[in-house]
Amino acid sequence: GARRLLSWAVAERRREAASLLASVRAPSQLRLSLVMATPDQQTVEELERTYATNATKGMSDVSVAEAFARDGPNELESPPKPTLGMLFLLQLTSFVIILLMLAAVASVAVNAIGPNARDFLSYITAQAIFIIVIINAGIAAWTEFKAGDALEALSKMSQPAISVIRSGVEVRVETRNVVRGDLVVLGTGDVVPADLRLSDSDDLKVNEMALTGEPEDVAKNTKVKIKQGDGPEKLTPENMVFSGSCVTNGRAKGIVVDVGMSTRIGRIAALIAGDSTQEQPKKCGCLPDTTANQTPLQKNLDKLGARIGMISIIVCIAIFVIGVVLDRKDPDQGDTPANQAWLYMILVSVTLAVAAIPEGIPLCVTIALSIGCNQMVEKNVLVRKLAAVETLGSASVICSDKTGTLTEGKMTMVSLWTGGVSYEVTGKGFDPTMGAIKNCHARDSGRDVCVRSTMFAAVLCCNTTISKVKDPETGEEKWEPKGNSSEAPIVVAARKIGLDEHLSKDYRRVLEVPFSSSRKMMLTVSDVSGRERLCEGGMPLPPGTKLLSVCKGAPNFILDYCTHQLTEDGGSRPLTAEDRQGVLDTVDHYSTRALRVLAIAAQSFEEMPFEEASEDITTDQKFEACRTGLQLLGLVASIDPDRDGVPESVLASRGAGIRVVMITGDYLKTAIAIAHNVNILLPDDDEALAAVDCARLRPGGEYLSHDDMDILTSSVRVFAR
């Protein structure tokens, strides 16, 4: 018996093993993740085996067809488009419409058993109600149906394409046809079509704002960093790029590891949409139940219909009872056996109920919303749901980012502080041939040691370039930056004093730590071996210097790591507490002029302050080692002009009772100044109450309670870093 039991157990284990192997061969990415490492932890060779591809030649046409049949198109799932008939039926499910139809049916029934049953005019009330219901439902259904068609047409017109390598040949394909295992070629300006594990990277940088909310570019590479312990999965590993991210610099190749709803952006879409595995609620047996997404107007109309219905029923019952008790009969029929009080009072009660239902309300509301929808179309806004017009009008708070939304996102440097001296930067826009850097005596200071040192060090910590491009419409050439908008004014100002950003290519970059919301700065380490000065006309470098670390970022953060400062003649002296306060006062002065201020600091090394060959050192540890003992070089202050029409729009919103809130990563005083410029803050507003640093949301490191958070956010108009 024991032997048979053991044999049965072994057989069961074999069946479980076979089932597990079958699940590995299945296309489900979830099953794959149970038995193998995540793509960022795999080598390129392992990825080739996992996805049956080649990191040089890509997939064959046969493999692509099999993968497409298995995984489906590379697009986010969307609910099926409702038919015109379905939209029409959905309009008939509101409470008021149901009351109207019941009233019409009751009117027909009452007249059918009355003395004028054969008179066509007796049914005129019911006919009018049915006509109103049909017109109302038809207008709403047709408007929503045509809006859906327009949106679908727009999406087809903007169908993006991407370069992939298949069977060794680079071809362009629509992003919806990209499959797992495809070898995708990325270049500057491309939008990543799916989640990719990089197999080759050449100075690649991407913008992952869709995933992280951070506007700064992120450097990517092909290195595999082994996960330590059971820590959480990193949101955006450095050797992967994700669907929806934009390539801002460099080139790369990558193997597609997830498509459609399996991508990171697909997971976010699934969370927003809810659990798709659960059966969607229905009403009337077959129509989708959308009551959970009703607008305030729809909810109020349903409440009105319910109240009218209840009051009508109560009044009709009361009249029926009173009429029967008083023995009220039809005076036209006289005293005949067929003339019964209860029958007559039923007719009277139903007639009153029909008269009490406001059949004109749904039609008036639909026509009003249709007019609003047409007005929105004239302003280039396509409204998919008719009721969304009213929802927009119900908004009471608008939260907005600053850069690129309230402002143009075109930064221009106007001031420079270095060596204890303030300088003015003239010129406008991105044209480096216009303007110069001048001191308070209006003297051209482009050859000053501290000016050249600060500007060149800042360029070493930038990835942005500027060049002339031809406008396809006018044919005119104009200067445009390529890269991060915050770095563009630095590169333009450096060009004005003869420091081309391409000169930095002679300074090999050894390390780059990109900007992040936690660091509040960017750091680069460049090779300056064999140089006595930073640049032509720049500050002297200490003897034996081989590497130069440069930090660029928030002044209040960088100052914490500075021990020395640059002097006007290019020398160095200790940074005292008084000096530190003076720098902060200068930052405040610039910030009150709505200028965005960045600090530039540097430190020289004979060798890296960490073991370069070690694979265990994290990026944060490298960052901490290279930012110590910094020398403050200077401050650069740029302005981002207000976007045309924003101040007027904010005032219009205020007049409509809408509170506009600005949420920005800028310095608090800068945020306050800009808020005043765009009318988010008015002269009589108390800045101490209306504008706060986000640190107020978590004093001592712990977030405020929900009640305290509600109290704080109910009156604040500006949230700054």
N, C-alpha and C positions, 0 to 999 in steps of 0.2 A: 504493500500500500504506500509506504514511504517513497519507494522507487517510482511508482506511477505518479505520485504527487510531485516529485522532483522533475520528472519528465514534462509534466503539464506546465510547471512553472517556467522551465527552460523554453518550451514552445511559446508561452505567452511573451516572454522577453524578446524572442526572435520576431514575433509579430509586431511588438511595439517598435523594435529597431527598424523593421521594414517600413512601418508607418512613418517613422521619423525621416527615413531616407526619401520616402515619397514626398513628404512635406518640403524637404530641401529642394527637390526638383521642381516643386510647384512655383508659380510666379510670385507668390505672395512675398513681399519684402519683409513682412513681419516674421514669417517663418524663417527666412534667411538670417535675420538678425539674431535668432535664437541659437544658431549653431556656428556663426562666424563673426569676426570682428567687424565693426562699422567701417565704411569705406575710407574714412580719414586715417584709420589704423592699419590699413592694408597697403602693401607695396603695389607698384604698378603691375608686376607679374601676377600677383594674386588677383588683382582686378581683371586682368585679361582672362584668367581662367574662370572667374566667377561670372563674367558677363559675355563670355565667348566672343571676345573682340581682340583687336590688335592695336597697340598704342602707336603704331606707325601707319598702318594701312586702313585702320578702322574695320567696320563690319562689311560683309558681303551683302549683296542685294537680297539673297535668300534669307540670311539671318535677320536682316532688317524687317522683311515681310513677316517672319515668324514672330519677332518681338512685338511688332505693331498689332498683330492678331492676338497676341497674348495680353499685352498691357493696354491696348487701346490708344487713342490720340492723347497727345501731350497738352492737355488743357484742363482747366478747373471745371469741375462739375457745376452745372446750373440746372435749376428745375426746368422741366419741359415747358415750352411756350404754350400758354393756354389758347385754345381756339376761340374764334369769335363767338361761337355758340356758348362755350363755357363761360366766357366773360359776360355774355348776356344773362345767363342763368345766375351768375354770382351777384349781379346787380339786383336780382329779385329776392335775395335772402336777408336784406336788412329788415329790421322790425317794423319800421314805418310802412315799407312796401308790402310786407305780409299783411299788416292791418288793413291797408287799402284794398288788397285783393280779397280779403275776408269780407270787408264791407261791401265790395262789389258783388260777391257771390251771395251775400245775405240780401242785398237789394233785389237781385234777380229772383231769389227764392220767394221773398215777400210778395213781389209783384206777380209772380207766377201763380200764386194761390189766391190772388185778389180778384176783384170783379173786373179789372181791366187787363186781365192776363193776355188777351189777344191784341192789345193796343201796343204798337211798336214804341210809341213815345213814352210808355211806362218804364221802359228799360234805358232811357237816355242817361240817367245818373250812372248806372253800372257801365255803360258804354264809354262815357267820358272818363271814368276812373281807369278802365282798362287801357284806353288810348294814352292817357297821361303816363301810366306805368310803362307801357311799351316805348313811348318816346324817351322817357327818362333813362330806361335801361339801354336803349339803343345808342343814345348820345354818349353815355359813359363808356359802354363797351367799345364803340367804334374809336373813340379818342385814345383809349388805352391800347387797343389793337394796333393802330397806326403808329403810336409812339414806339411800341415794341418792334415793329418792322423797321422804323428809322434807326433804332439803336443797333439792330442786327446788321443793317446795311453799313453803318459806320464801322462796326467791328470787322466786317469783311474787307472794307476799304483799307483798314489799318493793319491787316494781317501781316505780322512781321516775318522775316526770313533770317536764316543764320547759315553760316558756312560749316559744313561737316565733311569729313574725309570718309569715303566709302569705297572699298575695293582699291584703295591707293589713290583715288582721284578726289580732289576738293570740289564740292558742288554746293549750290545754294538750295536749301529746302525750307518749306514753311515750318515754323516752330512747332505746330501741332503734329507734324510728322516725325519729330525727333523721338527716338526710342532709347531704352536703356541699353548701354553698350556702345552707342554712337560716339565717335571721336569728333568733338566740336572744336572749331577754331575760333578764338575770340580775339578781337582787336578793339582799339579805342573807339568808344561810341556805341559798341554793341550792348544789347540787353541780354543777360544770361538767360537762355531758353529753358533750362532745367537745372537740377542739382548736379554739379560736376565735381569729380575728383581730378585735380590737376595732374597731368602727366608731364607737362613742360610749361615753364613760365619764364618770361623775359620782362622783368620790372613791372609785373602786373599789379594794378591797383583797382579796386572796385568800390563803389558806393553801396553800402548795405542798409541805407536808411529805411527801406521797406521792412526790414527784419528787426533792426536795432534802434531805429529812430535817430541815429547819430549821422550828422551831415558830412563828417570827415571821411576822407578816402582811407581804405584799409589795404595794406600791402599783403600780397599773397605769394606763396612759394609752393614747392612740391615736397617739402620735408615731412616725414612721418614722425610725429611726436607721440611716443608710447604713453598711453593713459596710466597715471599713477594711482594705484589703489582702486577703491570703489567710488571715486569722486563723481560728481554729476557730469553729464555729457556737455561739452563746450558748445555754445549756441552756434558759433561760426568758426570752425577750425580753419587754420591758416592755409591748409592745403586743399580747401574746397571753396567753390563759389556757388551761389544759390540763385534759384530762379527769381527773376525780377530785379536782380542787382544790375547796376550799370557799370561798364568798364570805363574807367576814367584815364587809364594810362597803361601802356605796354601791350604785349601780346601773350597768348597762352593757348595751350591745347588741353582738353580735359575729357575724361570718359564719363558719360552720363550714367548716374547711379540711381536717380529717381526722376519720375515724370509725373505730370498731372497732380492728382490729389495726394500723392505720396511725397511730394516736395515739401520743404519747410513752409513755403508760402501757402501750399495746399493744406497743410495742417492748420495754419491760422484760419484759412477760409472755412475748414470743417468745424473749427471751434466756434466761429461766428455763426455758421449756419445751424449748429446744434448736431445732435446725434442722428446721422442719416440712417442708422440701422433700425431706429424705432419707426413704427408705422405712423405716418402723418395723420393727424386727426381729421375727421370728415364731418360734414354736416349735410343734412338732407340725404344721407346715405351714400352720396358719391362725390359731392363737391368739396374741395379743400376748405378747411376751417381756418379763416384768417382773423378770427376775433382777437387773437393775442396781439396782432399788429395793427389794430384799429387806430385811426387818428383821433385826436380830441373831438373833432366835429362829428365823426361817425359814432363815437361813444355817446356824445350828447344827443344826437338824433335818436339813437336807440333808447336812451333814457327818456327822451320826450315821448317817443312812441309808446313805451311801456306805461308811462304816466297817463297819457291820453287814453290808452286802452283800458287801464284799470279804472280810471274815473268814468269812462263811458259805460263800462260794464256795471259799475256800482249804481250810476244814475239810471241806467236802463232797468236794472232789477228793481230799484226803488219805485220808478214810475209804473212798472208792470204791477207790482204789489199794490200800490195805491190805487191804480186804475181798476184792478180786479176787486179790491175791497169796496170801492165806490160803485162797482158795477157799471163802468163806462162802456158803452156799446157804440157801434158805428151808426151815427144818426141817419146816414143815407139808406140804410137797409131796413130801417123801421123795427118794429117789434115782431121779428120772425124767429123761428127756431134756430136758423143758421147763424143768426147774429148773436154770437157768444162774446161775453166780455173778455175772457182770457185770450181768445183768438185775436180780437181787435187790438188788445193791449200788446200782444206780441208784435203785430205789424207796426204799431206806434213806436215801441221800444227799439226795434231794429232800424226803423227809419231815422230815429234820433241818433243811433250809434253811427250810421252811415254819414249823417250830417256833421257829426262831431269830429270825424277823421279829416285832418287838413291835407287833402290830396295835392295841394299845390306846393307843399314844402319840398318834397324830393326833387321836383322838376326845377324849382327856383334855385335850389342848392347846386344841382348839376349844371345848370346854365351858367351860374356865377363862377363855378370852378372851371368850366370850359373857357370862359372869357379870360380868367386868370392864366390858364394854361397857354392860350394863344398869345397873351402878353409876354409870358416867359419865353416863348419861342422867338418873339421879336427881339428879345435880349440874348439870343443864342443859347438858351437853356432848354434842353429837351426833357419834358416831364413824362415819366413812364406811367405813373399811377396818378389818376386824376385827383385823388384825395391828398396827394403829396403837396399840392399847391397850398392847401389849408394848413398842413403840418409845418411848412416853412414859415407861415405867418404866425404860428404858435410859439416860435422860438423866443426864449427870454434871455439866453446867454450865448454869445459867440466867443469861442476860444480860438486864438490865432497865434501862429508862429510869427516871428518878426522878419527874418531875412528871406527875401524873395516873395513874401506875402504882403506885409505892410510896407516893405521897402523894395527897391528894384533889384537888390542882390548884386549890384555893381559897385564894389568897394573902390574908393579913391583915397590914396594917402594925402593928407593935408598938413600933418605935423610930425615932427621927429624930435625926440629928446635924447641927447647923448652927451657924455662928458660934463653933465651939469648945465648944458646949454640947450635952449629950445630953438628949433629951426622950422621954417615954413616950407612946405612942398607945394609948388605952384603947378598949374596945368589941370586938365580935366579929362576924365575918361581914361582909356587904355593906351592913348597915343604917347609913347615915350619920347617923341621928338619935341613935344610941347611942354614947357615948364622946366623948373630947376629946383634945387634945394638951397634956400637962402637963410642967413641968420637974421637977427633982429635989425641989423643995419642995411638990410636988403642986399647984402653982398653974396655973390655966388660962393657957396661953401662946399662945392662938390669935390674939392681937393683936400678938405680937412681930414686929418687922420681918424678922428673918432667917428666922423660921418661915414667914411669909406669902410672902416672896420665893422661898424654896426650893420650897414646895409649888406656887405658881402657875407658876413656871418649869417644874416637872415636868409640870404639867397641859398646858402649851403643847406639850410633847413627847409627848403621849399622843393616842390615837385612840379610847379606850374611853369609854363612857358607862354610867351606871347608871340604872335606872328600876324602878318597881314593876310586877310582872306578877302575873296571877291564876293560881293553881294550878288547873288544870282538874279535878282530883280532889277537892280539899278546898274550893275556892272562896276560899281565903285569899290575900291579897296579900302578896307578899314582894319584897325588893329583889334584883335580879339584874343582873350586868354584861353588857354587850354589846360584845365586842371581845377584846383580848388579856388573858390571865389575869395576866400580870406587871404590867400597868398598872392593873388593877382596884383593888388596895390603895391606890395613889397617889390615884386619883379619889375613893375613899371617904374617905380621910383629909383630902383637900382640902375636901370637902363639910362635914366636921365643924367646920372653922373658917370656914365661910361662903364658900368659893371654889368655886362651881358650875363644872363643866367646860364648861358652855354659854357662860360668860363669854369663853372663849377664841375664840369665833366673832367677837368684836369685834376680834380680832387676826388679820388676814388672813395666812394661811400662804403664804409666798412659795416655800419650798423644803422638801422632805422627803427625807431619805436614810434608808430603812428599815434596821432592824437586820439584820446578817448575821454569819455565824460568823467571818468574817475581820475585820470591823470591831469586833465586840463592843460596839457602841453604835448608838444611833439619833440622828439630828440633824434638827432643824427650824429654819427661819428664819422669823420672824414680823415683820409690819409693826407697829412701835410709834411711828409718826410722831405728833408733837404731844403726846407723853406725857412728863411730868416724872418719874413714878415707874412702876415695873413694873406695880403694881396698887394698889388702895386699901390703904394701910398698908404698902406694899412698899418696897423699896430704891429710892433715886433713880437715875435714868438719866443718864449723862454728857450734857452739852449737845450738841445736834446729832444725837443718836441717832435713827435712822430704822428700823433693823433690829436684831433680837435673835436670835442663834444660841443654841440650847439643845441640849446633849448629855446623853443618858441612857444609862447602860450600866455595864459592868464597872469597878469602881473602879481596879484596877491599870492598866487601859488609859487611862482618862480622865485620871488623875493625870499621865500622861506629857505631856499637852498643856496642863496648867494652870500658869500663872505667878503668879496671884494667888488670894486666897481672901476670902470674905465674912466680915465681922466681925459681932459680936453686935448692934451698933448700926446695921447696914446699910451700913457703909463697906467699903473694900477695902484690903488690904495684901498685900505680896509673899508668896508661898508659899516658905518656906525649906526646906532639906533636913530640918531638925528637924520642921517642920510636916508635911512629906510623910510622914515616918516615923510621926508621931503619928496621922495619918489612917489609915495602913496598920495600925497597932496597933488602932485603933478597929474597922476592918474585921475584923481577926482576932478581936477580942472578940465582935463580933456573930456571926461565922461559927461560933465554938465553941458558940454557943447554937442552932445549926441554922437561923440566919436567912439569908435571901437578901438580899444588899446590892447596891443600885444607887447610883451616884454621879450627882449633878446638877451640871452646870457650864454657864456661859453666857458670851457675848461680844457686845458691842454694836458696830454698824457704822453709818457714815453712808451707805454704799452697798455693794453686793455686792462682795466681794473678787475677782470674776472678771467677764469680759465676758458679760453675760446673753444678748446677742443671738447669740453664737457657737454654732453647731450642733456644733462639733468638740470642745467641752469635755465630758468624760465625767462620770458621776455620781461616780466616785472622785475626780476632780480637784476637783469642786465641794466634796466632803466634806473633802478635805485643806485647801482654802482657808478653809473656815468653822470649822475646829476649832482653829485656832492661837490662842495667847494667851488661853486660856480662864480664867475665874474660877470656882473651886470654890465652889459654893453650899452643898452638904451631901450627906448620905448618908441614904437611906431603907432600912430593914430590915424585911423581911416574913417571916412564917412560913407554911409550907405544911404543915398537919397531916398526920400519918401516916394512911394509909387503914386503916380497921378491918380487923383480921385479918391484916395484912401481917407484923407481928413474929412472930406465931405460925406463919404459913406459912413464913417464912424458917427458923425453928428446926426445923420439921418437915422441911424440905428438907435442912438440915444433918444431922439425924438419919438421913435416908435416904442420906447420902453424896453429896449434890448441893451443889456450890459455887455460891452466888448472887453474881453480880457486878453492881454498879451502875455504869452509864455515864451521866454527867451533864455538862452544860455549866456547872454551878455552880462557885463558888470552892472550892478544895481543902478548906479547913477546914470550910466549910459542908457539903460532901459527907461528910466524916468524921463530923461531928456527926449528920447524918441517918442515916448508915450504922450508927452506934451505936444510934440510936433504934429502928431496924427490925431490929436483931440481925444485920445483914450483917457488922458488926465487933463482936466481943465484947471485954469488958474486958481479957482476956489477949492479944489480938492486937497485934502490933507494927505500929503505924500507919505507920512509915517504910517497911515492906516491903509491907503490905497495901493501902495507898492511895497512888496516884501521880498526878502531873500528867501529862496526855497529852503534854506537851513531852518527857517522858522517852523517848517512842517514837521521836523523831527529834532527837537531840542534834546541834546544829550544822546543822540544816536537813535532814539526811539520815536516812531511816528506818533503824532497826536491821536487821541481817541476820535472816533467818528463824529461825535457831537462837537468837540472842539474844532475838528477839521471843517465841519459845516459852518461853524460860526466864523472862522477865519476866511474861508473861501467865499462866503456870501457877500463880502464887501470889497475884497481885493480886486484890483483891476490890472495889476502888473506883478508877474512872478518872474524873478531873475535868479541867476545861479547863486 
